[in-house]
Structure formats: C-alpha cells, structure tokens
C-alpha cells in the first residue's frame, strides 16, 4: 500500500472542506461532465453554470485539472458516506461484511459520472482506473482493510489476511464499474446478499459453512 492511502482515507472520513461557491462550482462541473464529458467541458462553461465570472472561477481553481480532481474527491467522499450508511456497526461481523460488500459493488456500478465517462470518454477514464489505477486501488484496499481490522479487533479474531482480502474486494468492486455486465444477481437483493455472504464474508470465516 502506498503511504498516501491512509491519509486520503482520513480525508474522506472527515469530508471535503468547502464553501457555497466551491459547491456551486463542483455541482456545475459535475453537471457539465455528465453532459459533455471532461475534455469538451471548458472553464467558461463551468463558470456559466455556476453563476461565477471566469475571473472568480480562476481565482478559486487555477485550471480545469484542479476542478476534475475536486469533483473526483467529492464523488469518493459521497461514495464512502453512502457505503458507511449501509453498514450497521451494531450487527455481527458477518452482516457488516455482507452490507459493505453489497454497498461497495452497487455504488460503483451506479455512479453516474463513471458510467457516463466510460460511455463517452473511456480513453480518459480507463487509464486512471487500470494501468494508472494504483492510487484508486490503494484507497479501496485501505477502506476495506480498516473495516476488517475493526471487526477483527472487536471479535478477537487473529491471523486474517486482511490486506489480501481487502484488495480482493477492492478489485472486485472496481471491476463492477469497469465491466458492469455480470451474472452476479444485482437485481435480486436476497441472492446478492447470499453471494456476498458465501464468497466474501465466507473468505474471512465470518459466514456459516
């Protein structure tokens, strides 16, 4: 794991600091990216949609790359928040791993920005999630490993291959976004949870045999 992953994970947990103007810009940029893609979205278009003058926008964000990064980080924050909301810390380790697995896979598959960029600008997105996707994988692995360690400590479980299992789930989740065609039963809640219980929670020994 890279040394940056825990730091970024802490940032995601704390949320992204911002103000009303910043949120307006990110909302406008996300809307434009969904309409046109990243390459065809200009700073002028973002300024127009956000209601700010181009000069004000450039004072806040020196270039479009900064906005792209900020939008991506906010999307990650929102994903973590939604996944966290699906995991009840009062339930058993097995139930938490099942809920975590299902939520991670569903959120990645359903992310509107990822789906749109895969459709219209795969040449931009795919390298960031594959050959240059190390930081994304590191972040996903750090997030899942954090949950596994917390549960293992709570339940007194030792000798888990935490990093390896966390990476397995992170890679599975990433593949759900990159190649959404699957025989995994996402349209059947009971069957999907049974899949996660057997093949993911079961790997950790937190599922009945």
Backbone as numpy.savetxt, mean C-alpha at the origin, in Angstrom:
# Nx Ny Nz CAx CAy CAz Cx Cy Cz
16.48 -6.21 4.41 15.64 -5.01 4.41 16.51 -3.77 4.41
16.13 -2.77 3.69 16.89 -1.54 3.71 16.64 -0.81 5.02
17.60 0.03 5.41 17.45 0.75 6.67 16.34 1.79 6.61
15.93 2.16 5.40 14.90 3.19 5.27 13.51 2.68 5.58
13.29 1.36 5.43 11.93 0.84 5.55 11.29 1.13 6.91
11.95 0.87 8.05 11.30 1.15 9.32 10.98 2.63 9.49
11.86 3.51 9.01 11.62 4.95 9.12 10.38 5.35 8.32
10.28 4.86 7.10 9.12 5.19 6.27 7.86 4.59 6.87
7.97 3.39 7.43 6.82 2.77 8.07 6.34 3.61 9.24
7.26 4.17 10.02 6.88 5.06 11.11 6.17 6.29 10.59
6.64 6.83 9.47 5.99 7.98 8.85 4.58 7.64 8.44
4.39 6.46 7.86 3.05 6.06 7.44 2.12 5.93 8.65
2.65 5.39 9.74 1.84 5.24 10.94 1.42 6.60 11.49
2.30 7.58 11.41 2.03 8.90 11.96 1.21 9.76 11.01
1.09 9.33 9.75 0.39 10.13 8.76 1.32 11.14 8.13
0.83 11.77 7.08 1.62 12.76 6.36 1.19 14.15 6.78
2.09 14.93 7.40 1.70 16.27 7.81 1.37 17.14 6.60
0.40 18.00 6.75 0.04 18.85 5.61 -0.94 19.93 6.04
-1.36 20.73 5.10 -2.32 21.79 5.37 -3.36 21.75 4.26
-4.28 22.71 4.33 -5.39 22.70 3.38 -4.90 22.85 1.94
-3.94 23.76 1.71 -3.43 23.94 0.35 -2.76 22.67 -0.16
-1.99 22.03 0.70 -1.31 20.79 0.29 -2.33 19.73 -0.10
-3.37 19.58 0.71 -4.39 18.58 0.40 -5.11 18.92 -0.90
-5.35 20.21 -1.14 -5.97 20.62 -2.41 -5.10 20.22 -3.59
-3.80 20.44 -3.45 -2.88 20.11 -4.54 -2.87 18.60 -4.77
-2.78 17.83 -3.70 -2.71 16.37 -3.85 -4.02 15.82 -4.39
-5.14 16.37 -3.95 -6.43 15.95 -4.49 -6.51 16.25 -5.99
-6.07 17.45 -6.35 -6.11 17.85 -7.76 -5.18 16.99 -8.60
-3.99 16.72 -8.07 -3.03 15.90 -8.81 -3.56 14.48 -9.00
-4.11 13.91 -7.95 -4.65 12.55 -8.05 -5.76 12.50 -9.10
-6.62 13.48 -9.07 -7.71 13.54 -10.04 -7.16 13.63 -11.47
-6.14 14.46 -11.66 -5.55 14.61 -13.00 -4.82 13.34 -13.42
-4.12 12.71 -12.50 -3.42 11.46 -12.83 -4.41 10.40 -13.27
-5.56 10.36 -12.61 -6.58 9.38 -12.97 -7.17 9.70 -14.35
-7.28 10.98 -14.67 -7.84 11.37 -15.96 -6.85 11.21 -17.11
-5.61 11.66 -16.89 -4.65 11.76 -17.99 -3.41 10.89 -17.84
-3.14 10.39 -16.65 -1.87 9.74 -16.39 -0.87 10.76 -15.87
0.28 10.29 -15.44 1.29 11.18 -14.87 1.99 11.99 -15.95
2.38 11.34 -17.03 3.18 12.02 -18.05 2.41 13.18 -18.68
1.12 13.02 -18.93 0.34 14.04 -19.62 -0.24 15.10 -18.68
-0.02 14.94 -17.38 -0.49 15.94 -16.43 0.58 17.01 -16.23
0.24 18.24 -16.48 1.18 19.34 -16.33 1.00 20.02 -14.98
2.00 20.77 -14.58 1.88 21.56 -13.36 0.75 22.59 -13.51
0.59 23.13 -14.73 -0.49 24.07 -14.97 -1.86 23.45 -14.72
-2.03 22.20 -15.14 -3.29 21.50 -14.94 -3.55 21.29 -13.45
-2.52 20.92 -12.72 -2.68 20.72 -11.28 -3.02 22.03 -10.59
-2.35 23.11 -11.01 -2.64 24.43 -10.44 -4.09 24.81 -10.71
-4.53 24.60 -11.94 -5.91 24.96 -12.30 -6.92 24.19 -11.45
-6.70 22.89 -11.32 -7.66 22.07 -10.58 -7.63 22.36 -9.09
-6.49 22.77 -8.58 -6.38 23.03 -7.14 -6.80 24.44 -6.76
-6.99 25.30 -7.76 -7.39 26.66 -7.49 -6.26 27.57 -7.03
-5.02 27.12 -7.23 -3.86 27.91 -6.87 -3.22 28.47 -8.14
-2.51 29.58 -7.98 -1.76 30.12 -9.12 -0.55 29.23 -9.37
-0.06 29.15 -10.60 1.16 28.37 -10.87 2.32 28.79 -9.98
2.45 30.10 -9.73 3.55 30.57 -8.89 3.45 30.01 -7.48
2.23 30.02 -6.93 2.03 29.47 -5.59 2.31 27.98 -5.56
1.86 27.27 -6.60 2.10 25.83 -6.67 3.59 25.54 -6.69
4.34 26.26 -7.49 5.79 26.01 -7.57 6.50 26.37 -6.28
5.96 27.29 -5.51 6.57 27.58 -4.21 6.38 26.41 -3.25
5.24 25.73 -3.38 4.96 24.61 -2.49 5.64 23.33 -2.97
5.64 23.14 -4.28 6.23 21.94 -4.89 7.10 22.39 -6.07
8.42 22.31 -5.94 9.32 22.81 -6.99 9.16 22.13 -8.34
8.60 20.92 -8.35 8.44 20.21 -9.62 7.41 19.11 -9.51
7.03 18.55 -10.64 5.98 17.53 -10.65 6.42 16.27 -9.93
7.72 15.94 -9.97 8.20 14.75 -9.29 7.87 14.79 -7.80
7.97 15.99 -7.22 7.65 16.12 -5.79 6.17 15.83 -5.54
5.34 16.27 -6.46 3.90 16.02 -6.30 3.61 14.53 -6.48
4.23 13.91 -7.46 4.03 12.48 -7.68 4.41 11.70 -6.42
5.56 12.04 -5.85 6.02 11.37 -4.63 5.02 11.57 -3.50
4.54 12.82 -3.33 3.61 13.13 -2.24 2.29 12.42 -2.42
1.79 12.33 -3.66 0.55 11.60 -3.92 0.74 10.12 -3.60
1.87 9.56 -4.04 2.14 8.15 -3.76 2.23 7.86 -2.28
2.89 8.75 -1.52 3.01 8.57 -0.08 1.64 8.65 0.59
0.83 9.60 0.15 -0.50 9.71 0.74 -1.36 8.48 0.43
-1.22 7.94 -0.78 -1.94 6.71 -1.11 -1.50 5.57 -0.20
-0.19 5.51 0.10 0.32 4.47 0.99 -0.22 4.65 2.40
-0.26 5.90 2.86 -0.82 6.19 4.19 -2.26 5.72 4.25
-3.03 6.06 3.24 -4.43 5.67 3.24 -4.61 4.16 3.20
-3.75 3.48 2.44 -3.83 2.02 2.38 -3.55 1.42 3.75
-2.50 1.89 4.41 -2.16 1.38 5.75 -3.31 1.64 6.72
-3.91 2.81 6.64 -5.03 3.14 7.53 -6.22 2.21 7.29
-6.50 1.93 6.03 -7.63 1.06 5.73 -7.36 -0.38 6.16
-6.14 -0.83 5.95 -5.80 -2.19 6.38 -5.83 -2.28 7.90
-5.24 -1.31 8.58 -5.26 -1.30 10.04 -6.70 -1.36 10.57
-7.60 -0.65 9.90 -8.98 -0.60 10.36 -9.67 -1.96 10.25
-9.16 -2.83 9.40 -9.76 -4.15 9.21 -9.24 -5.18 10.22
-8.19 -4.83 10.95 -7.57 -5.78 11.87 -7.94 -5.41 13.30
-8.69 -6.28 13.95 -9.12 -6.05 15.33 -8.06 -6.62 16.28
-7.34 -5.75 17.01 -6.27 -6.24 17.88 -6.75 -7.09 19.04
-8.06 -7.12 19.28 -8.58 -7.93 20.38 -8.83 -9.38 19.97
-8.74 -9.68 18.67 -9.02 -11.03 18.20 -7.77 -11.90 18.25
-7.93 -13.16 17.92 -6.80 -14.09 17.96 -5.78 -13.75 16.89
-4.57 -14.30 17.06 -3.52 -14.08 16.07 -3.97 -14.58 14.70
-4.61 -15.74 14.68 -5.08 -16.29 13.41 -6.03 -15.33 12.72
-7.01 -14.80 13.46 -7.99 -13.89 12.86 -7.34 -12.60 12.38
-6.34 -12.11 13.11 -5.68 -10.88 12.69 -4.86 -11.09 11.42
-4.18 -12.23 11.32 -3.41 -12.52 10.10 -4.35 -12.70 8.91
-5.47 -13.36 9.12 -6.45 -13.53 8.04 -6.97 -12.17 7.60
-7.37 -11.32 8.56 -7.89 -10.01 8.22 -6.84 -9.15 7.52
-5.60 -9.20 8.02 -4.51 -8.45 7.41 -4.28 -8.89 5.97
-4.22 -10.19 5.75 -3.95 -10.73 4.42 -5.03 -10.34 3.43
-6.28 -10.53 3.83 -7.40 -10.22 2.94 -7.42 -8.72 2.63
-7.23 -7.89 3.66 -7.29 -6.44 3.46 -6.15 -5.96 2.56
-4.94 -6.47 2.78 -3.80 -6.05 1.95 -4.04 -6.38 0.48
-4.44 -7.61 0.22 -4.65 -8.03 -1.16 -5.78 -7.24 -1.82
-6.86 -7.04 -1.09 -8.00 -6.32 -1.66 -7.67 -4.86 -1.92
-6.98 -4.23 -0.99 -6.67 -2.81 -1.15 -5.74 -2.59 -2.35
-4.77 -3.45 -2.54 -3.87 -3.29 -3.68 -4.61 -3.52 -4.99
-5.48 -4.51 -5.03 -6.23 -4.79 -6.25 -7.20 -3.67 -6.58
-7.73 -3.01 -5.55 -8.78 -2.01 -5.76 -8.25 -0.60 -5.92
-6.95 -0.38 -5.70 -6.44 0.99 -5.74 -6.64 1.61 -7.12
-7.39 2.70 -7.16 -7.78 3.30 -8.44 -6.57 3.83 -9.21
-5.61 4.44 -8.49 -4.45 5.00 -9.19 -3.59 3.91 -9.80
-3.34 2.85 -9.05 -2.56 1.74 -9.60 -3.24 1.14 -10.83
-4.53 0.92 -10.72 -5.26 0.32 -11.84 -5.23 1.21 -13.07
-5.39 2.51 -12.85 -5.41 3.44 -13.99 -4.04 3.52 -14.65
-2.98 3.63 -13.85 -1.64 3.74 -14.42 -1.22 2.45 -15.12
-1.64 1.31 -14.59 -1.35 0.05 -15.28 -2.02 0.01 -16.65
-3.20 0.63 -16.74 -3.94 0.61 -18.00 -3.37 1.58 -19.02
-2.96 2.78 -18.58 -2.58 3.80 -19.56 -1.09 4.15 -19.57
-0.37 3.87 -18.48 1.06 4.18 -18.43 1.86 3.07 -17.75
1.71 1.84 -18.23 2.44 0.75 -17.59 3.95 0.94 -17.65
4.44 1.66 -18.68 5.87 1.86 -18.82 6.44 2.73 -17.70
5.59 3.51 -17.04 6.02 4.31 -15.90 5.90 3.52 -14.61
4.77 2.84 -14.43 4.49 2.17 -13.16 5.26 0.87 -12.98
5.30 0.04 -14.02 5.86 -1.30 -13.85 7.31 -1.31 -13.35
8.20 -0.47 -13.90 9.57 -0.49 -13.36 9.63 -0.13 -11.87
8.73 0.75 -11.42 8.73 1.17 -10.02 8.27 0.05 -9.10
7.53 -0.91 -9.63 7.01 -2.00 -8.80 7.68 -3.34 -9.10
8.65 -3.33 -10.04 9.33 -4.59 -10.38 10.84 -4.42 -10.27
11.51 -4.05 -11.34 12.97 -4.02 -11.31 13.51 -2.93 -10.37
12.72 -1.87 -10.13 13.13 -0.85 -9.17 12.18 -0.84 -7.96
11.56 -1.97 -7.71 10.54 -2.05 -6.66 11.05 -2.46 -5.30
12.37 -2.47 -5.10 12.91 -2.86 -3.80 12.35 -2.07 -2.63
12.30 -0.73 -2.72 11.75 0.04 -1.59 10.29 -0.29 -1.29
9.50 -0.55 -2.33 8.09 -0.90 -2.12 8.00 -2.24 -1.39
8.79 -3.21 -1.83 8.80 -4.51 -1.18 9.30 -4.41 0.25
10.33 -3.61 0.47 10.85 -3.40 1.82 9.78 -2.85 2.74
9.03 -1.90 2.25 7.99 -1.27 3.05 6.89 -2.28 3.39
6.44 -3.03 2.39 5.41 -4.02 2.63 5.87 -5.09 3.61
7.11 -5.54 3.45 7.66 -6.55 4.35 7.76 -6.01 5.77
8.21 -4.76 5.92 8.34 -4.15 7.25 6.98 -4.06 7.93
5.96 -3.69 7.16 4.62 -3.54 7.72 4.08 -4.88 8.22
4.18 -5.91 7.38 3.66 -7.23 7.77 4.48 -7.81 8.91
5.80 -7.66 8.85 6.66 -8.21 9.90 6.35 -7.57 11.25
6.02 -6.28 11.23 5.66 -5.60 12.47 4.45 -6.26 13.11
3.45 -6.58 12.31 2.25 -7.22 12.84 2.57 -8.62 13.37
3.34 -9.38 12.60 3.68 -10.74 13.03 4.46 -10.73 14.34
5.43 -9.83 14.45 6.22 -9.76 15.69 5.35 -9.39 16.89
4.44 -8.45 16.67 3.56 -8.05 17.78 2.72 -9.22 18.25
2.18 -9.97 17.31 1.36 -11.12 17.68 2.18 -12.23 18.32
3.38 -12.47 17.78 4.24 -13.51 18.34 4.65 -13.16 19.77
4.95 -11.90 20.01 5.32 -11.47 21.37 4.13 -11.60 22.31
2.94 -11.21 21.83 1.74 -11.30 22.66 1.43 -12.73 23.05
1.59 -13.66 22.09 1.21 -15.05 22.31 2.37 -15.92 22.76
3.55 -15.33 22.92 4.69 -16.11 23.37 5.18 -17.12 22.36
5.09 -16.78 21.08 5.50 -17.69 20.02 6.93 -17.35 19.60
7.78 -18.36 19.49 9.17 -18.13 19.11 9.49 -18.87 17.81
10.65 -18.55 17.27 11.20 -19.28 16.11 10.34 -19.17 14.87
9.72 -18.02 14.65 9.00 -17.79 13.41 9.95 -17.21 12.37
9.78 -17.60 11.13 10.56 -17.00 10.03 9.87 -15.70 9.62
9.89 -14.74 10.51 9.07 -13.54 10.36 9.34 -12.80 9.07
10.61 -12.50 8.81 10.95 -11.72 7.62 10.55 -12.45 6.34
10.80 -13.75 6.30 10.51 -14.52 5.10 9.01 -14.61 4.85
8.24 -14.86 5.91 6.79 -14.94 5.76 6.22 -13.58 5.39
6.76 -12.52 6.01 6.30 -11.16 5.69 6.59 -10.83 4.24
7.74 -11.24 3.74 8.05 -10.97 2.33 7.14 -11.77 1.41
6.83 -12.99 1.81 5.92 -13.81 0.99 4.57 -13.10 0.82
4.03 -12.58 1.92 2.74 -11.90 1.82 2.88 -10.59 1.05
3.98 -9.87 1.26 4.19 -8.61 0.54 4.28 -8.87 -0.97
5.00 -9.91 -1.36 5.11 -10.24 -2.79 3.76 -10.68 -3.36
3.01 -11.45 -2.60 1.69 -11.88 -3.06 0.78 -10.67 -3.26
0.82 -9.75 -2.29 -0.01 -8.56 -2.37 0.37 -7.70 -3.58
1.67 -7.54 -3.80 2.12 -6.75 -4.95 1.68 -7.38 -6.26
1.74 -8.71 -6.32 1.33 -9.38 -7.56 -0.16 -9.22 -7.82
-0.95 -9.06 -6.76 -2.38 -8.84 -6.93 -2.66 -7.53 -7.66
-1.79 -6.54 -7.43 -1.96 -5.26 -8.12 -1.45 -5.33 -9.55
-0.32 -6.01 -9.75 0.29 -6.04 -11.07 -0.44 -6.96 -12.04
-0.99 -8.04 -11.53 -1.67 -9.02 -12.39 -2.96 -9.45 -11.69
-4.02 -8.66 -11.80 -5.23 -8.91 -11.02 -6.00 -10.16 -11.43
-5.75 -10.70 -12.65 -6.43 -11.93 -13.04 -5.96 -13.07 -12.14
-6.92 -13.76 -11.50 -6.55 -14.77 -10.53 -7.69 -15.75 -10.31
-7.34 -16.95 -9.83 -8.36 -17.91 -9.43 -8.64 -17.82 -7.93
-7.92 -16.96 -7.22 -8.20 -16.75 -5.80 -9.58 -16.11 -5.69
-10.45 -16.61 -4.83 -11.88 -16.22 -4.84 -12.17 -14.87 -4.19
-11.79 -13.77 -4.84 -12.01 -12.45 -4.26 -13.49 -12.05 -4.22
-14.32 -12.70 -5.01 -15.74 -12.36 -5.01 -16.54 -13.17 -4.00
-15.85 -13.98 -3.20 -16.51 -14.82 -2.20 -15.79 -14.61 -0.87
-16.39 -13.82 0.02 -15.73 -13.45 1.27 -15.35 -14.67 2.10
-16.25 -15.62 2.22 -15.97 -16.79 3.04 -14.83 -17.61 2.45
-14.87 -17.81 1.12 -13.81 -18.60 0.48 -12.47 -17.87 0.54
-12.49 -16.54 0.40 -11.24 -15.77 0.46 -10.62 -15.85 1.84
-11.43 -15.73 2.86 -10.90 -15.84 4.22 -10.40 -17.25 4.50
-11.07 -18.25 3.95 -10.61 -19.63 4.13 -9.25 -19.83 3.45
-9.07 -19.21 2.28 -7.78 -19.27 1.59 -6.69 -18.65 2.46
-6.95 -17.46 2.99 -5.96 -16.78 3.83 -5.69 -17.56 5.11
-6.72 -18.16 5.67 -6.56 -18.93 6.90 -5.66 -20.15 6.68
-5.88 -20.81 5.57 -5.13 -22.05 5.31 -3.72 -21.78 4.80
-3.59 -20.87 3.85 -2.31 -20.73 3.15 -1.42 -19.61 3.68
-1.97 -18.71 4.48 -1.14 -17.64 5.02 -1.02 -17.77 6.53
-2.16 -17.73 7.24 -2.09 -17.94 8.69 -1.54 -19.33 8.99
-1.86 -20.30 8.12 -1.37 -21.66 8.34 0.14 -21.78 8.26
0.77 -20.95 7.42 2.23 -20.96 7.31 2.87 -20.58 8.64
2.21 -19.69 9.38 2.73 -19.24 10.67 2.37 -20.17 11.82
1.54 -21.18 11.54 1.12 -22.05 12.61 -0.01 -21.47 13.41
-0.65 -20.41 12.91 -1.77 -19.78 13.60 -3.08 -20.15 12.92
-3.18 -21.37 12.48 -4.41 -21.85 11.85 -4.53 -23.34 12.14
-5.75 -23.82 12.36 -5.92 -25.24 12.62 -5.45 -26.06 11.43
-4.85 -27.19 11.68 -4.41 -28.09 10.61 -5.58 -28.92 10.12
